[in-house]
Amino acid sequence: MTSRNAEAIIINCSTKEQTALALVSALRHASLPVTVIDCESTDGSLAFFRKLGDRLPFRLVEMPLRRHGVALDRLFRESDRDALLLLDSDAEILRADLVPAMREGLDAGAYGSGFLHRGEWLGSNHLVDRDVGYYAPRMWIPCVMLAVEPVRAALAAGETFSAHAVGNEIPQLPWLSNLLYLRFRVPGLRRLRFEGLHRLRRTHFGERPHYVYYDTGAALHDYLTQRRHLPFADLGTDRWPLSVRHYHGVTRRRLSRRMRNAADLERTRQEAVERIETIYGVAVPELHA
């Protein structure tokens, strides 16, 4: 793997203030070319970033609005880079030593480098009790550097960045397992446990859940580490909060106002504008209008 020809990618979906903060943090700390991809924004993002491009060195491109995993699949299929630094539009790089450490991980042979989002039982924010659904481990997708070649090979093998759940109650019959999983999305049915099926469940990540939830990138991480036996360079939990600031779920809440478990849009918008101007010294009078 190599990070020799790398690029930072920020996908914007109608969150221009938070995306602008991610952009200025990448320009200051990443020492990489930066591309902002706008996906059919409705908040004036295109006009804003075109004007900002007169003052800051970054590339602006447009893509159709698609689910996050689908957009990432396309990016890696079409990229001519050796590596891509994925930076969420609601994330901010805080330190100049983060990206060099990521590049070292890739250059040492890892398929990706950053922070490991460890597996865990899903909780009440997913409307299930403990010991029901298991959250598969993955690269922490808000800020991660990935080598393009192994990811592209995984996509060619049928893998995807897309989030999805896999039923585990009758794994010998995947269609039936996935049908049974759907009851956990129905209020009147999610308490049905069918514990008599426990002996049929397979072990995943040391547990035997009713289902496994593969969030964005988790299935690729599992394929590349378990099937291709490629390492992921985890920079460690101690470094994590010191290196990246993350508002969590801002884009999801912008696209769906009823979204639970997401940061407040207005508070993060105001805070982003303040940090852009006071921490990074970039005037953005357009964001005060």
Backbone torsions as a table, in degrees:
resi	resn	phi	psi	omega
1	MET	NA	154.5	178.4
2	THR	-147.6	150.6	175.9
3	SER	-115.2	17.2	-172.4
4	ARG	-56.5	-46.8	-177.1
5	ASN	-111.0	80.5	-172.3
6	ALA	-110.5	160.8	-179.3
7	GLU	-147.5	145.3	174.9
8	ALA	-95.0	136.3	-177.9
9	ILE	-122.7	128.9	175.3
10	ILE	-125.8	122.5	179.4
11	ILE	-98.1	124.6	-178.5
12	ASN	-110.3	129.3	175.6
13	CYS	-131.3	78.6	175.7
14	SER	64.2	34.5	174.1
15	THR	-131.6	59.8	-169.7
16	LYS	-61.6	-35.0	-179.1
17	GLU	-66.8	-50.0	179.9
18	GLN	-65.7	-38.5	178.2
19	THR	-64.2	-38.9	178.5
20	ALA	-62.5	-36.5	176.4
21	LEU	-65.9	-43.8	176.0
22	ALA	-58.7	-41.7	-179.0
23	LEU	-62.4	-51.4	-176.6
24	VAL	-66.6	-30.8	177.3
25	SER	-68.5	-38.5	178.6
26	ALA	-68.2	-40.5	178.9
27	LEU	-63.5	-35.8	-179.7
28	ARG	-78.5	-41.8	-167.0
29	HIS	-107.5	-18.5	-171.3
30	ALA	-91.8	-25.7	-176.9
31	SER	53.0	44.5	179.0
32	LEU	-135.0	155.5	167.3
33	PRO	-60.7	141.8	-177.1
34	VAL	-121.1	134.0	174.4
35	THR	-120.0	128.5	171.7
36	VAL	-100.4	124.9	179.0
37	ILE	-107.2	117.3	179.2
38	ASP	-96.5	130.0	-176.9
39	CYS	-113.6	84.2	173.3
40	GLU	53.3	43.1	-178.9
41	SER	-64.7	149.5	-179.2
42	THR	-117.9	11.1	-176.0
43	ASP	-109.6	18.1	-178.6
44	GLY	82.2	16.1	-176.9
45	SER	-59.4	-44.8	-175.6
46	LEU	-59.4	-49.0	179.7
47	ALA	-62.5	-40.8	-179.6
48	PHE	-63.0	-48.9	-176.1
49	PHE	-72.3	-29.1	173.7
50	ARG	-62.8	-42.3	178.6
51	LYS	-69.6	-40.1	178.5
52	LEU	-64.0	-29.2	178.7
53	GLY	-65.1	-16.8	174.4
54	ASP	-73.8	-18.3	-175.7
55	ARG	-112.5	-24.0	-176.8
56	LEU	-125.4	148.2	-176.9
57	PRO	-89.0	92.6	174.9
58	PHE	-149.7	164.6	179.6
59	ARG	-104.1	138.6	178.7
60	LEU	-117.6	125.4	177.1
61	VAL	-131.4	165.5	179.8
62	GLU	-117.6	142.8	174.2
63	MET	-139.8	156.1	174.8
64	PRO	-64.5	152.4	176.2
65	LEU	-74.4	117.7	178.6
66	ARG	-135.3	166.4	173.5
67	ARG	-58.5	151.3	-173.4
68	HIS	-53.5	-48.2	-177.7
69	GLY	-63.5	-38.8	178.7
70	VAL	-64.5	-42.2	178.6
71	ALA	-63.2	-40.8	179.5
72	LEU	-68.2	-39.1	175.4
73	ASP	-54.7	-47.1	-178.4
74	ARG	-63.7	-43.5	-179.0
75	LEU	-56.0	-47.0	-176.0
76	PHE	-75.4	-28.8	175.4
77	ARG	-67.8	-33.7	-172.2
78	GLU	-100.6	-10.3	-173.7
79	SER	-69.1	143.3	173.1
80	ASP	-105.8	15.8	-179.8
81	ARG	-93.6	161.7	172.9
82	ASP	-78.7	-31.6	-176.7
83	ALA	-151.0	151.1	176.7
84	LEU	-125.1	131.5	170.5
85	LEU	-93.3	113.0	177.8
86	LEU	-90.6	120.8	178.6
87	LEU	-124.4	116.8	178.9
88	ASP	-61.1	152.6	179.8
89	SER	-68.2	-15.8	177.5
90	ASP	-108.5	25.0	178.4
91	ALA	-118.7	155.8	-179.4
92	GLU	-138.4	124.8	174.7
93	ILE	-77.2	129.7	-173.6
94	LEU	-103.7	-18.3	-172.2
95	ARG	-134.1	147.6	-179.2
96	ALA	-79.4	-12.8	-178.1
97	ASP	-92.1	-1.9	-177.5
98	LEU	-70.1	-55.1	-175.0
99	VAL	-65.4	-40.4	174.0
100	PRO	-57.2	-37.9	177.4
101	ALA	-66.7	-38.4	175.8
102	MET	-61.6	-44.2	-179.0
103	ARG	-64.2	-37.9	177.1
104	GLU	-61.1	-39.8	178.6
105	GLY	-61.3	-44.3	178.4
106	LEU	-66.7	-41.8	-178.3
107	ASP	-67.3	-19.6	177.3
108	ALA	-87.7	-0.7	174.7
109	GLY	114.7	-0.8	179.1
110	ALA	-75.4	150.4	176.2
111	TYR	-77.1	-23.8	-179.7
112	GLY	-154.7	164.4	-177.0
113	SER	-148.3	139.9	-179.8
114	GLY	157.1	-123.2	-177.5
115	PHE	-126.1	142.7	-177.7
116	LEU	-93.3	119.9	172.9
117	HIS	-85.7	102.2	-170.9
118	ARG	-72.5	155.8	178.6
119	GLY	-68.1	150.8	-179.4
120	GLU	-164.5	161.8	173.8
121	TRP	-70.7	137.5	175.5
122	LEU	-67.7	148.9	-176.8
123	GLY	-115.1	-159.0	-173.0
124	SER	-65.4	-24.8	178.9
125	ASN	-67.8	-13.9	172.9
126	HIS	-104.3	10.5	174.9
127	LEU	63.4	29.6	176.0
128	VAL	-133.8	157.6	175.7
129	ASP	-83.1	164.7	176.0
130	ARG	-58.7	152.2	178.8
131	ASP	71.7	22.3	175.8
132	VAL	-110.2	-66.9	-180.0
133	GLY	-110.9	141.2	-178.7
134	TYR	-112.9	132.1	179.0
135	TYR	-87.5	113.7	-175.5
136	ALA	-68.3	143.7	176.5
137	PRO	-64.7	153.0	-179.2
138	ARG	-160.8	169.0	167.6
139	MET	-64.8	143.3	177.5
140	TRP	-73.4	104.2	-166.7
141	ILE	-69.8	-23.3	179.7
142	PRO	-62.1	-23.0	177.9
143	CYS	-155.1	100.6	-176.8
144	VAL	-151.8	145.8	174.6
145	MET	-108.9	128.5	-176.1
146	LEU	-126.3	137.9	173.7
147	ALA	-73.1	133.2	-173.4
148	VAL	-70.3	-43.2	-172.7
149	GLU	-59.4	-51.9	-179.7
150	PRO	-66.7	-33.1	177.3
151	VAL	-67.0	-43.3	179.0
152	ARG	-62.9	-37.8	177.9
153	ALA	-64.8	-38.8	178.0
154	ALA	-65.4	-40.2	177.4
155	LEU	-63.0	-40.8	178.4
156	ALA	-64.7	-26.7	178.7
157	ALA	-83.4	1.2	176.6
158	GLY	103.9	0.6	178.3
159	GLU	-80.6	171.0	-176.9
160	THR	-155.0	155.2	171.5
161	PHE	-73.8	-18.3	-169.2
162	SER	-60.4	140.6	176.5
163	ALA	-73.9	141.3	177.3
164	HIS	-165.3	160.1	177.3
165	ALA	-108.4	149.8	178.2
166	VAL	-125.3	118.3	177.2
167	GLY	-66.1	148.7	-174.1
168	ASN	-135.0	18.8	-174.7
169	GLU	-89.5	-34.3	171.4
170	ILE	-133.9	69.8	-171.7
171	PRO	-61.8	-19.5	176.4
172	GLN	-67.1	-20.6	176.7
173	LEU	-123.7	82.4	-173.8
174	PRO	-55.4	-37.7	-178.1
175	TRP	-64.7	-36.7	179.5
176	LEU	-74.2	-39.6	176.8
177	SER	-59.3	-44.0	-179.0
178	ASN	-70.1	-31.5	175.2
179	LEU	-66.5	-42.9	178.1
180	LEU	-64.6	-33.8	177.9
181	TYR	-59.2	-34.8	-174.8
182	LEU	-60.6	-21.6	-179.9
183	ARG	-64.6	-25.1	-180.0
184	PHE	-72.6	-5.3	175.9
185	ARG	-101.4	2.0	-177.9
186	VAL	-115.2	117.3	-174.7
187	PRO	-50.1	-42.3	-175.9
188	GLY	-79.1	-8.1	-175.0
189	LEU	-116.2	-15.8	-170.5
190	ARG	-68.1	-12.6	177.2
191	ARG	-83.1	-9.7	177.8
192	LEU	-71.6	120.5	-174.3
193	ARG	-102.4	-28.5	-177.2
194	PHE	48.7	53.0	-175.3
195	GLU	-63.8	-16.9	175.8
196	GLY	-63.8	-16.4	179.1
197	LEU	-89.4	0.5	-174.6
198	HIS	-55.6	-39.7	-176.0
199	ARG	-67.4	-18.3	-178.9
200	LEU	-86.2	-17.6	-175.6
201	ARG	-68.0	146.0	174.8
202	ARG	-90.0	157.5	178.0
203	THR	-83.9	127.1	175.8
204	HIS	-126.5	121.7	176.7
205	PHE	56.4	35.8	177.1
206	GLY	82.3	3.5	-179.1
207	GLU	-127.4	167.6	178.0
208	ARG	-125.0	72.6	-175.0
209	PRO	-78.5	166.2	172.5
210	HIS	-66.8	-34.7	176.6
211	TYR	-155.3	162.0	176.9
212	VAL	-116.8	131.0	176.8
213	TYR	-102.5	118.9	176.6
214	TYR	-98.8	101.5	178.0
215	ASP	-71.3	176.6	-176.2
216	THR	-52.2	120.5	178.4
217	GLY	91.0	-12.9	-173.9
218	ALA	-68.0	-40.8	179.9
219	ALA	-65.3	-38.4	176.3
220	LEU	-64.9	-43.3	178.1
221	HIS	-59.3	-44.5	179.7
222	ASP	-62.6	-44.5	-179.5
223	TYR	-63.5	-47.0	-174.6
224	LEU	-71.2	-33.7	-179.8
225	THR	-85.2	-37.9	-174.9
226	GLN	-93.1	-34.4	-178.1
227	ARG	-95.7	-42.2	179.3
228	ARG	-92.2	-10.5	177.6
229	HIS	57.3	40.2	176.6
230	LEU	-99.2	137.9	-179.0
231	PRO	-78.5	157.4	168.8
232	PHE	-113.0	127.8	-177.3
233	ALA	-84.4	97.2	179.9
234	ASP	-84.3	120.5	-177.7
235	LEU	-81.7	-6.2	170.9
236	GLY	100.0	147.5	-176.7
237	THR	-69.3	-27.9	179.2
238	ASP	-64.9	-34.3	-176.6
239	ARG	-82.6	-24.1	-170.5
240	TRP	-54.3	-62.0	-176.0
241	PRO	-67.8	-18.6	179.4
242	LEU	-83.4	-16.1	-172.2
243	SER	-104.4	-30.7	-174.5
244	VAL	-138.2	134.5	172.7
245	ARG	-105.4	132.9	-174.1
246	HIS	-135.9	126.6	-180.0
247	TYR	-81.5	-23.2	174.6
248	HIS	69.1	111.3	168.4
249	GLY	76.1	14.8	-177.0
250	VAL	-63.3	-44.8	-179.8
251	THR	-64.3	-42.7	179.6
252	ARG	-60.9	-41.0	179.1
253	ARG	-69.4	-34.5	178.1
254	ARG	-64.9	-37.5	-179.0
255	LEU	-82.9	-23.5	179.4
256	SER	-143.9	102.0	-174.0
257	ARG	-62.7	-20.2	-178.8
258	ARG	-87.2	1.8	-178.3
259	MET	-60.8	129.3	176.6
260	ARG	-85.4	168.5	170.6
261	ASN	55.6	52.2	179.0
262	ALA	-144.2	152.6	-178.3
263	ALA	-68.8	157.1	-179.8
264	ASP	-71.0	128.0	-175.4
265	LEU	-64.2	-48.8	-174.9
266	GLU	-68.8	-41.8	179.7
267	ARG	-62.4	-45.9	-178.5
268	THR	-68.9	-33.2	177.3
269	ARG	-61.7	-48.7	-178.8
270	GLN	-64.8	-41.1	-179.7
271	GLU	-66.3	-38.0	179.3
272	ALA	-62.7	-45.8	-179.9
273	VAL	-61.4	-42.7	179.8
274	GLU	-62.2	-43.4	-178.4
275	ARG	-69.6	-38.2	177.9
276	ILE	-56.3	-42.9	-174.6
277	GLU	-84.0	-39.7	-174.5
278	THR	-88.4	-39.0	-178.1
279	ILE	-84.8	-40.5	-174.0
280	TYR	-104.2	-8.4	175.4
281	GLY	66.8	28.2	179.8
282	VAL	-106.0	119.7	178.6
283	ALA	-78.0	129.4	178.9
284	VAL	-131.6	67.0	-178.4
285	PRO	-60.9	-25.4	179.2
286	GLU	-62.3	-26.9	-177.7
287	LEU	-82.7	-6.0	176.7
288	HIS	-93.1	-9.9	-175.9
289	ALA	-68.9	NA	NA
